[in-house]
Amino acid sequence: MSNYTKLCLVFISMLAFAFFASCVSSGTTENNPVEDSAEFKVHDPPVFMLESTKKIPSDAISKQGTQYDFINAYHYDESFGLFAFGHKNRTGRAIPADSKSNSGINEEPGEPYIEAKPPTVTFVGDILLDRGTKDLYASKGFVGLFLDDGRLGSTDILMANLEFPFSNRGEPQDKTWVFRCNPKHIGFLSDMGIGVVSLGNNHSLDYGRDALLDTLDLLDLNDIAYVGAGRNLDDASNFRIFEVNGRKIAFLGASRVVPYVSWYAQKNRPGVFTTYDPAPLLERIRIASVEADYVVVYVHWGVEKESHPEGWQRTLAKRYIDAGASCVVGSHPHVLQGIEFYEGIPIIYSLGNFIWPDASKDTMTLDITFGDEIIVAVNPYTIKNLKTTIADGKDRERILEHLRDISFYVEIGGDGLVRQKQ
């Protein structure tokens, strides 16, 4: 082959390479299934593609306005038989292909700029679908357990502490109280509108690891995110990111109440992410604060039936905030505990029970709006004969006054708005 022929071949190869690179960078190649898929588009940061024969429902992570952590979230695209997945601690958001923007901001040329509405996350405390509540749900459905004015359905994200596993497998552990619920009742969570649950508590393994794994699988199948427990330590300690109106909110869960060390999640063992040693949770908060605009820390802690937090709880909460938490929300005492602010960040020590086999109990929902400033509001509820309903009249004022009495340097208005005393 002559030198002239070799030179021509090299030149042609360079032109072909430049053309291919240009197509890839502009997203116009015919073999780019992420961009061309009619079902979803994945935006920055980039995702990688892997052939697989395993199928996951295509709507599993395609909810508009939701940011999912691709450490544990995979998207199967029926058109190409591929998984989209990301490197550990990287995220990608899946939105419908016909959606022009996921920011909530009007971006059409020539139209006025409209600022996106700040997202609101609503929190409730312990929920238990066992014993009396399970029977009531089985006989009367969700309306037998809960009645409100639709406000839970209007929030952007609803989070709860799931105080039981969904499973028919396993043996009861050697402890005073053990709970579980038949998986056929998983619709209860969807009925409530729950988007994320914390499993970081002292009941997730009441029937062993098999029951916990059943719960994780069921939550995945029903598109409900979980934190605080998992298939291994990475899964249990992982945060989940949701995006609402262009703002990213990371959720973390952990427990400082577990009955046995064997419940701790480990590298190759399912279990609970604990915070007896705060260092691992603090590290996860720091990482989440880099990847998200706001970080929610939902922690199971404290002393049952005590209306005031322990001193170590107040110290831990402040350490979480120093690490980057945007709010700290607690559960486990089964009663309401007070509220305080640290460096302008809200701490709610216990939300009490929300769905629970109680004859009578005071409870509440907590709304936190994440904008340029964090707005906190509480909404009193009562549990009477196992049914949770909005508190009104004297019950409402009594619960608000109780919260004022047990909180730290805060003002709680008649409208439920919570502010730090100046």
N, C-alpha and C positions, 0 to 999 in steps of 0.2 A: 504494500500500500504506500502510495507516494505521500510526501509531507503535505502536499496541497490537499489531498483527500482527508488526511488526518485532521488538518486545520479546519476543514469544512465540517467534519463530524463534531468536533469540539464546539464550534460556533453554534451549530444546530442544537446541540445538547443544552448549551447555556440559554438559548432562547426558549426551549421547552421548559426548562426549570423555572425561568423567570415568569412565564405564563402561568404555570401551576401555582407558584407562590402567590401571584396576584389574585388568582381565583380563591385560594384558601383564605387570604386575608380579608377579602371582600365578602366571603360567605356565599359565593355563587356557584361552587362546584356541585355537580349533580349528586356526588356521593357524600354530602354532608347531611346525615339524617337528623341531627339536632336542629339545624336551622330550617330544613325543608319539611319536617314532620308537621302534619296538619293538626296534630293534637297538642303539642307544646313546644315552647322555645326555652332554652336554657341560656341565661345571660351571665355576664361577668360575675364571679370568676369562672374561668373555663372549666368544662367537664371533659372527661375522657370516656372513650367508648370501649366496651368489652363485649365480645360475642358470648351468648349464653343460651342455653335451652330452657332455663328456669323462667317461669312467667310470674309476674306480679301484676295485679290489676292496674290498668293504665291510669285510673283516676286516683291511685293511692296517694300521689303527692302533687296533683295538678290543681289543687284549690287556689283560686286566684287570690293574690294578696298574702300568700303564706310563704315564708322562707323556711326551708328545711335544712337541717344539718346533714350533709351527704356522708357523714361517717356511718350512719345507719339507715339512710334513706336512699333507695334506688328506684329508678324509674324505668319500667319496661315499655319499650315502644313497639307495638304490635306490627307496625309497618316494616320494621327492619330487624326485629329479633335481637335487639341490642339493649344493654344496660347503660344508663348514664350514671357515672359515679365520680366522686371527687376525692382528692387526697385528704388524709386525716386533717381535721380542723379547718377544712375549707368548706365553703357553702356555695350552693347554686340555687336559684329560685326558678320554679316551674310555673309558667303562666300560659293561659290559652294563646294560641298563635294569632287569634283575631283581636287580641288586646293590644292597643297601641302603646299603652303605658301602664306600668304597675306602681307609679309613684303617687297616684291620686292628685296629680297636678295637671292642670290644663296646659298642654304643650302644643296646641294647634297654632300655626302661624297667624299672626294678626289678632289673636284673641287675648283678652286681658289675663294676666297672671293670677291664678287662684291658689292660695296656700292650702295644702292638704290639712284635713282635720286630724288633730293629734289622736293617736289610738288610745282606747280605754281597755284595760284588763280588769276583769272582775274575778275576785277570789272568794272561795267559800272554804270552810274547814273540813272536818272529817265527815266522810260519807260511808255508810255501812249498809249494804243490802244483804242482810242476814237476819235470822230470827223474825221478829215481828214485821220489820220493814220489807223483807223478802216476801213474806206471805201476803202483805197488803198490796205490794206491787203485782204479784201474781194474780190476785183476785180483782183488783180495780185499776191496774195500770198506773202510769205516772201521776195522774190527777189524784190518786189515792194518797200519794206521799207528799205532794207539793202543790202549792197554789200561790201565784203572784200575779202581777199586772203586766207581765211580759217583759219586764226590764232585763231579765237574764238573757233573753233572746236578742236584745238590742245591743249587747256589748260586743266588742271586737273579738275578744278571747276570754274564755271562762276556764279557770283552773281550780282543781279540788285536790284534796288528799284522799286517795283511794285506800281505805283501811281494811282491805280484804283481797284475796285472790279470786279470780274467776276460773274455777276448775272443779272437775269431779274426781281428780286423781290425788294421790298422796295420802299420807297418814297424819293425823293431828299431832302437833309437836307437844312436848311436855311443858305446858304453860297454862296459866289459869284460864285465859280467854283465847279461844281460837275461832276464826271466822272464815267463811268462804261462801261463794255463790255459784249456782249453776250457770255455765257459760251461755245458756239460752237467754239469759236476762241481760246480756251485754247492751241491748237496746236502751236500757235505762240511762246510760251515759249520753247517748245520742239524744234521748228525750230531753235531758237537761241542757243539751247544747255544749257539753264539755269538750274542749279542744286539747287540753293537756292535763295530765294527772301526775302527782308525785306518788311514787311507790316507796319513797324513803321513810319507812316507818317500822313499827314493831309488830306488824301483822301480815306483811307481804309474803312471808315464808311460813305462815301458820300451818300449812299442809306440805311443807318441804319445797325442794327446788323444782320438781316436776310441775307443781301447781303454779309456781312463779313463772316458769317458762310458758305454760299454757296461757297465763294472763298476758304476757308480752306478745305472744303470737296473736291473741285475740285483739289486743289493742292495735297492733299493726294492721290487721285485716280490716278494722273499723276506722282506720285513719285517725286514731287518737294518739297523740304524742305522749311519751312518758319520760320521767326523770327520777333519779334517786335510787333506782335499782335496775339491774340488767343482767344480760347473759354472761357478763364478765365485768371486771373492774372498769375497762375502758367504756363499755356500754353504760354501766351504772353511773359513772361520774361525768358522762357526756352532757353537754348542754344542747338544747334544741332552740333553733332560731326561727321566729316567725317575723314576717315583714308585713306591716299594715301601713298603707298610705305613705310608703317610702321610708318608714322608720323600722329599724330592726330591733327586736326584743329577744334577748336570750333568757332561757329558763333553766334553772338549776334546782336540784332537790337533794337533800341529805337528811340523815337521822342521827340524833345523839341518844336515841332510845332503841336498843336492840337487846333481846334476852340472852343471846349467845354470841360468842366470838365467831362461831362457825357460820353465822349469818352474813358476815362481812363478805362483800364481793372481792374476788381475787382475780389474778391474771387469767386463769382458766376455770374459774368457778362462778356460777351465778350467785347473786346476793345483793345486799344493800350497800349503798355508798354512805359511809358514816363520817361524822365530824367530831368524834371524841378528840382526835388529833386534828386540829383545824387546818393544818398546812395543806393537805390535798385539795380541800374545797377552796381555800384562799387562792391556790394556784389556778384552779379552774375558773374562778371569778376573774382573775387577772386576764386570762386568755380570752374569755367571753367578752370582757369589756373592750378589747381591741377589735373584735369582730362584729360587735353589735353596738347600737346606740344606747341601749338600756339593758341592765342585767337584773333579773328577778331571782332572788334566793328564797326558796321555800324550804323551811327546816322544821323537823319534828323534834321537839325538845320540851324541857320543863317538867313540872310536878303536877300530876293529875289533881284536878279539883281545886287547885290554888289559883286565886284571882290575880296574883302578882308574880312577875317573873323573878327568877333567882338572879343574884348578882352576876354570876358567870354568864347568864344569857345576855344581859345587857352589855357585858364586855365583849362577848363573841360577836354580837350584832354589829358593834362598832368596828370590829376588825374586818368583818365582811364588807362593810361600807368603805373602809379605808382601802380595801383591795379593789373596789370598783363597783360594788352592788348599788343599784338604783332604788331598791327597796328590799326589806327583809320581812317575810311573812311566816308566822309560826302556827304550829298545830301540836296536838297531843294532850294538853291538859283537860280537854272535854268541856271547858268553860271559857268564857271570854276573859282575855287579859288586856292590859292597857296598851296605849299607843304613845310613842315619843318620836322626836326628830333628832337626828344627829347630823350635823353639817348640812342641814336642809333635807336630809333623806329620811323617809318614813320607816319606822319599825313597828310592826303590829305583832305583838308577842304571841297571841293565840286567838284564832277565829272560832274556837269551840267546835261543837258538833253542828252539822248542817242537816244531813239526813241520817237519822240514828233512831234506834228503838227506845226512845225516851218518852215517858209519860208527859213530862213538862220540862222545857229548857228554853233559855234565851239564847239567841244566836244572831248572826248578821251576815250580810255580804259586804265586801270591801271593793270599792271602785278606785283604781289608780289610773289617771290620765297622764300619759307621758308626752309632754310637749316641751316648750322652752322652760316652763316650770312644771313641777310635778303636783298635780291636784289630787287630793285624797278625800274620799267621801265614804261614809258608812250608812248602811240601810238596815235597821233592826228587823228581825224576824223572831217568831216564836215557834217552838215545837210543842204541839198539844196532841196527845193521843197518837203519836207517831207521825203526825202530819205537820210539815213546815209551811207556815203562812206568813205573809207580811204583817208586822206589828203596826197597829195604828192606835190613835188616841192615847190613853193612859199607858198602855204597854210600850208604845214607841218612846214616849218621853221618859218612862222609867228606865228603859235600857240605855238611852242616850245619857241620862244622868249618872247611871252606874259607870258608863265608860269614862265620863268626865272625872269621876271619883278615883278611878284606878289608873288613869293615864298620867303622863309626866309632862308638865309644862305645855299643854295643848289646850286649844279652844275648840269645842265641838258645837256647831250651831244647830238650831232646830231643823235646818235642812239637811243635816248630816255632814256638812263640810267640816273637815278637820284642818286646823291651822296651828302652827307653832306660835306660842305666846311670845310677844315682842318684849 
